[in-house]
C-alpha cells in the first residue's frame, strides 16, 4: 500500500533539475517546459538547454537508466513546445506591450530585456530572433519584446520557426549522439551540460566578432 509520505515523494519535482522533470513528466514535460520558458515570462528560470540535452541522452536506450524516452516523440514535443511558446509570447507582447516586463521585479528579466533590445537593434529582426534561442532568459523575453515592438508577424513567425527548430532539435540530437557514442556518459552529465550551454552561445559570439570586424574599417575612416 502506498503511504502518503511515499506518494508525496513521488510527486515532488525539482523544476530546476532536468532529470527530475523528465522522471516526473517524460516527453510531454519537455514540450510543456519549453512552452513555458519561451512563451511565459514566469518560465524564465526553467532549464531549457539542459532539459533538451538530458532528454536526448535518455533516448539512447541504456538499460541501467531509470528513465528511457523515445527520440521521435521527444523531437516532436520539443519542437511543438518551442515554436508554440515563442508565438504565444509574441502575441502576449503584441497585446500587452512592454508593460508586463516593466512591472516585473525580477532583475534577471530586466537584464534579459536589455540584452533582447541590444540584439534587435544590432542584428535586426531575423538574426536577433534566431540568436535569442541560445541565450537563457533572453529567449523568454525577446518574444514578447518583438510583439511589443511590432516586429512584422510573418518575419517573426518565419525566423522563430527556424531558430526554434535549430535549437530544440539540435540540442536534443547532441545529447542523443553523445549518449550513443560515449560509454557511461551519465558520469559526465554535469560537465557535458555545461559544454552544451557554452556551445549554444557560439552563434552569438560569432555574430559579435563579425560586427566588431565590420565596425573597424568604419572607425578608421572616421
N, C-alpha and C positions, 0 to 999 in steps of 0.2 A: 504494500500500500504506500502511495506517495504521501509523504508528510508535507505540511505547509512550508516547512523550512527548506525541504528539498525542492519543492515547486518554485519557491522564491529564488533559489539559487539558479534554477534553470532559466527563469525569466529575467534575471539580472543581466543587463547588457551594458558593456562599456562602449559608448558611441564613439570614443576616440581611438578605439583599438579595432583594427581591420579584422583580425581573426575572431574577435568576439562578435562583431556584426555578422560575419559570414556564418559562424556557428549557429547563431540565432535565427537568421533570416535567409541564408543561402543566396541563390541567384536573384530572387525578387528583391532582396535587400539592397543589392548593388544598384539596381535601377532607381529605387526609392531614394537612396542616399545621394546619388548623382543628381537626381531631380532637385532635391532639397539644397544641395551645395551650389548648384548653378542657377537655380530659379528663385530661391527664397533667401532673403538676407539673413535669416536666423540660422541658415546652414553653413555659414562661412567657416566654422570651426571643424567641419567634418573632413575625414581623411581620404579625399578622393584619389590621390595618386597611389598611396599605399594600399588602399582598398582594391583598386584595379589590379595592381601588381600581385598582391597576395591571392586574389581570386584566380588570376591566370595560373599562378603556381599550384593552386589546389585542383586544377583541371588535369594535372599530369598523371593522375591515377596511381600514385604510390600507395601501397596497401596500408602502411602504418599511419596514415593521416586520418584523423578523426572526421574531417570534413572533406568530401570529394565533390567537385562540381563538373558539369558538362560544358565544354567550351562553346558550342554553338548557341545554346540558350543564354549563356553568360554574355557573349558578344552582343546578342540582340538586346538583352536587358540593359547592358551598359550604354549602348548606342541610343536606345529609346529614352532612357533617363537623362542622358547628357543633352540630347537635342531638344526634348520636350521642356526640360528645365530652363535652358537658355532662352527659348522662345517665350516661356511663361514670365521669366524675369524681364524680358524686353517689353512685354505687354503691361506688366505692372509699372515699369518706369514710364511708359508712354502715357498711362492714365494718371499716375500719381506724381509725375515729375521727380525731382530730386528730394522731395520732402521727406520720404521715408529714411533715406540715408542721412540727411541733415539732422533729423531728430534723434538718430541713434546715439547712444552714449559710449559705444564701443570705439576705442582708439584704433583698433585694428581695422575696423570698417572705414573709418575716416582716412587712415593711411592708404588703404586699398583704393578709396575713391580718388585720392590724389594721383596714385600711380596709374589708375584707369584713365584719368583725364590726360596724363602725360602721354600714354600710349596712343590715345585717339588723336591728340594734337601732333605728335611726332611722326606717326606712321600712317595716318589716315584710317578710314573705317575698316577696310578689308584686312590689312595686316594686324591691326590692333585687336580685332575680334578673334583672329586665329591665335595670335601670341598670348592673349589673355588666358586661354585654356590651360596654359602650362604654368601659371603663376597662382599659387594658393591665395585666397581672399580676393584677388583681382578678378578671377574667373567668376566669383559670386557677384561682385559689384559692377563690373563692366556692362553686363546685360541690361540691368535697369538704367544705368547711365546712358547707354546707347538709345534706349527708348525715350528717356527724358530729353536727350539732345536731338531727338527726332532724326536719327540715322534712318535713311530710307529703308522701308520694310523689306524690299527684295534684296537689297545689298546685305542687310543684317542676316536675313534668313539663309542666303547662299553661303556666306562665309562662316556663319556659326555652325552650319552643317559640315563644311569642310574641316574646320578646326575641331569640332566635336568628335567626328569620326577618327581623325588622326590621333587625337588624344586618347579617347576611350578605347578604341580598338588597338592602337599602338602600344599603350602601356600594358594592357591586358595580355597581348601576344608576347611582349617582352618577358613577362612573368612566366608565361607558358613555355617559351623556348628555353629560358634559363632553368626552369624546373625540370624540363625533359632532358637537358644535357649535362647537368651538374649533379653528381651523386650526393645525397644527404644535404641538399640545398637549404633545407629547413634550418640547419645550424647556422647559416649565414644570412638569415632573413633580414635582420635589422640593418646590417651594412648594405645589403642589396637594395633595400627600400631607400636608404639614404642616397645610394648611387642613382637610382631611378629618378629621384627628385632632382638631383644635380643635372642628370642628362636631360630632363624635361625642360631645364632652363637654357639649354644650348641655343634653341631658336631665338630666344630673346637676346642672349649675349651676342649672337651673330649679327642681329639687326643693329644692336648698339654699336658694334665695331664698324659696320658698314656706314652708319650715319656719321660717325666720327671721321672716318676716312673721307667721306664725301664733303664734310664741312671744312677740311683742311685747305683745299685749294681756294675755297671761297674766302677763308680767313687770310690767306697770303695775298690775294688780290686787293683786299682792303688795306 
